[in-house]
Amino acid sequence: LLLARAANEAQARRIGDQAGGRVFLFLYTDDIARDRRDMEARGVAFDEPIREEDYGRVCVFRDLYGARWDLIEPARRPSES
């Protein structure tokens, strides 16, 4: 993942709010509980507990600049169990 640096003051003011407060980056995992524990131990701030959705387990965290990410463990299909 490569993110561009802000090239001027107007762009710099948008850092952390590129998506207007919505999640705009997604990080997939095979073990959300493990990765959340590891991330929290390194100081990552989470906005919510892990929740169940039709597509899997998910929780929102913020990066160093305040951008919101989804940490997602996709639901397993019956053939994958």
Buried (B, 14 or more C-beta within 10 A) or exposed (E): EEEEEEEEEEEEEEBBEBEEEEBEBEEEBEEBEEBBEEBEEEEBEBEEEEEEEEEBBBBBBBEEEEBBBBBBBBEEEEEEE
